[in-house]
Amino acid sequence: MHLILTEPTRIDKLKGWLRMNRISQRQLARCMGMSQTKLNSLVVNSNHATEKRVEQLRTLGVPEELLPAVRERRPRHKPQKENAAL
């Protein structure tokens, strides 16, 4: 039998860094003010996160190369059109 070895992904490396530093995903989620489920879906198992979340990870000491890319935030509301009749 042959093992197929692949290069670890950023996510694999992040999970390894957390284990090596004895930080559980639950602890990390608590520090970031979110549930563990939310942390997993938005940060740990995703290649993109909001600028706020990336900055929180950076502040907590996560190495730069393990941070997800910053995702552009979509506007919540369409900008109102200016009233041309005025």
C-alpha positions as CSV (number, residue, x, y, z in Angstrom):
1,M,0.0,0.0,0.0
2,H,1.2,3.5,-0.9
3,L,0.3,6.6,1.1
4,I,-0.4,9.7,-0.9
5,L,1.1,12.6,0.9
6,T,-0.2,16.0,0.1
7,E,0.9,19.5,1.3
8,P,-1.2,20.5,4.3
9,T,-3.7,23.3,3.6
10,R,-3.8,26.6,5.5
11,I,-6.8,25.1,7.4
12,D,-4.8,22.0,8.3
13,K,-1.9,24.2,9.5
14,L,-4.3,26.4,11.6
15,K,-5.8,23.4,13.3
16,G,-2.3,22.0,14.0
17,W,-1.2,25.4,15.4
18,L,-4.2,25.4,17.7
19,R,-3.5,21.9,18.9
20,M,0.2,22.7,19.4
21,N,-0.7,25.7,21.5
22,R,-3.4,23.8,23.4
23,I,-6.1,26.1,22.3
24,S,-9.5,24.4,21.7
25,Q,-11.8,25.7,19.0
26,R,-14.3,26.3,21.9
27,Q,-11.8,28.6,23.7
28,L,-11.0,30.4,20.5
29,A,-14.7,30.9,19.7
30,R,-15.3,32.3,23.2
31,C,-12.4,34.7,22.9
32,M,-13.9,35.9,19.6
33,G,-17.4,36.3,21.0
34,M,-19.0,33.6,18.8
35,S,-20.2,30.0,19.1
36,Q,-17.9,27.2,18.1
37,T,-20.2,26.3,15.2
38,K,-20.0,29.8,13.9
39,L,-16.2,29.8,14.3
40,N,-15.9,26.6,12.3
41,S,-18.1,27.8,9.5
42,L,-16.7,31.4,9.2
43,V,-13.1,31.1,10.2
44,V,-11.6,27.6,10.7
45,N,-13.1,25.7,7.8
46,S,-13.2,28.6,5.4
47,N,-10.6,30.3,3.3
48,H,-12.2,33.7,3.7
49,A,-13.3,35.7,6.7
50,T,-14.4,39.3,7.4
51,E,-11.7,41.9,8.2
52,K,-13.0,42.0,11.8
53,R,-12.6,38.3,12.3
54,V,-9.1,38.2,10.7
55,E,-8.0,41.1,12.9
56,Q,-9.4,39.2,16.0
57,L,-7.3,36.2,15.1
58,R,-4.2,38.4,14.5
59,T,-4.7,40.0,17.9
60,L,-5.0,36.6,19.6
61,G,-1.6,35.7,18.2
62,V,-2.5,33.5,15.2
63,P,0.5,33.6,12.8
64,E,-0.1,35.7,9.7
65,E,0.4,32.8,7.3
66,L,-2.4,30.9,9.0
67,L,-5.0,33.7,8.7
68,P,-7.8,33.4,6.1
69,A,-8.0,35.9,3.4
70,V,-10.2,39.0,4.0
71,R,-13.6,38.7,2.4
72,E,-15.2,41.8,1.1
73,R,-18.3,42.7,3.0
74,R,-21.4,42.9,0.9
75,P,-23.5,46.0,1.4
76,R,-26.7,45.2,3.4
77,H,-28.9,47.7,1.7
78,K,-28.9,49.2,-1.8
79,P,-27.9,52.8,-1.7
80,Q,-30.8,55.1,-2.1
81,K,-31.0,57.0,-5.4
82,E,-30.8,60.8,-5.0
83,N,-34.0,62.5,-5.9
84,A,-33.3,64.2,-9.2
85,A,-36.5,66.3,-9.0
86,L,-35.2,68.5,-6.2
